[in-house]
Amino acid sequence: MSIWWSLHLRREAASVSLARRLLLGTMETAGVDPDISFDLSVALTEACANAVEHGGGGDVPEGTEAYHVTAYLDGDCCRIEVTDSGPGFPAATAAHRRPALAEHGRGLHLIAELSDHALFGNRPGRGAVVSFDKMLKWRDGALLKVS
């Protein structure tokens, strides 16, 4: 069994906790191990915070632009993607992860460490894409556990 959801969120700090709560609720209901759920929720929080802080551009007033979050739980894997309409990542960030002690980019490092696979890139045209996935572990009696 698989489930997915997608959110179109305003670039406001309150939207970050909304996305995190939806992910945690989905994983709790599905029966995902709490440690895996926590790791993914922290990674999602970092990706959303990055979109809120850096994902704007143009003449639109700050806080009125949107970003998108999509989460897929499919089989034993969860994949999350956060996209924004900002200027995107500098070429060096998209190509290489920054060191953990760098002034900026620690959130990206955290996402990479908490997930099994992470990509940081730019959409054609404009905007950043942060996607990451992690293999799921299940609680006993989980509703969506793959046999």
FENGIUR-V353128 format. One record per residue. RES is the residue in one letter. D_CENTER is the distance of its C-alpha to the mean C-alpha in Angstrom with 2 decimals. Layout:
{{RES & D_CENTER} {RES & D_CENTER}}
//
This chain:
{{M & 21.63} {S & 18.19} {I & 16.19} {W & 13.45} {W & 12.50} {S & 11.39} {L & 11.42} {H & 13.08} {L & 12.78} {R & 15.09} {R & 14.23} {E & 15.50} {A & 14.65} {A & 15.36} {S & 12.58} {V & 10.00} {S & 12.06} {L & 12.51} {A & 8.98} {R & 9.09} {R & 12.63} {L & 12.16} {L & 9.91} {L & 12.52} {G & 15.31} {T & 14.49} {M & 14.40} {E & 17.48} {T & 19.31} {A & 18.67} {G & 19.89} {V & 17.16} {D & 18.31} {P & 17.34} {D & 16.59} {I & 13.97} {S & 12.49} {F & 12.63} {D & 11.00} {L & 7.88} {S & 8.08} {V & 8.69} {A & 5.90} {L & 3.55} {T & 6.75} {E & 7.09} {A & 4.59} {C & 6.18} {A & 9.33} {N & 9.54} {A & 9.55} {V & 12.04} {E & 14.10} {H & 14.36} {G & 13.42} {G & 16.93} {G & 20.19} {G & 23.56} {D & 25.91} {V & 23.67} {P & 23.81} {E & 20.85} {G & 18.99} {T & 20.03} {E & 17.59} {A & 14.60} {Y & 11.07} {H & 9.47} {V & 6.74} {T & 7.96} {A & 8.04} {Y & 11.05} {L & 13.17} {D & 15.99} {G & 18.68} {D & 17.65} {C & 14.16} {C & 10.72} {R & 8.51} {I & 5.09} {E & 5.23} {V & 5.02} {T & 8.71} {D & 11.32} {S & 15.10} {G & 15.90} {P & 17.94} {G & 15.32} {F & 15.30} {P & 18.79} {A & 20.07} {A & 20.23} {T & 16.56} {A & 15.54} {A & 18.31} {H & 18.15} {R & 16.01} {R & 17.71} {P & 19.68} {A & 18.42} {L & 21.21} {A & 20.65} {E & 20.88} {H & 17.53} {G & 14.47} {R & 14.44} {G & 10.81} {L & 10.14} {H & 12.76} {L & 11.35} {I & 8.07} {A & 10.77} {E & 13.05} {L & 11.11} {S & 10.16} {D & 12.98} {H & 11.96} {A & 9.67} {L & 10.55} {F & 10.68} {G & 12.97} {N & 14.62} {R & 15.45} {P & 19.19} {G & 20.71} {R & 18.21} {G & 14.62} {A & 11.73} {V & 9.23} {V & 6.38} {S & 6.22} {F & 6.76} {D & 9.07} {K & 11.41} {M & 14.86} {L & 15.63} {K & 18.69} {W & 20.53} {R & 22.84} {D & 26.42} {G & 27.04} {A & 23.44} {L & 23.49} {L & 21.32} {K & 22.32} {V & 23.23} {S & 26.88}}
//
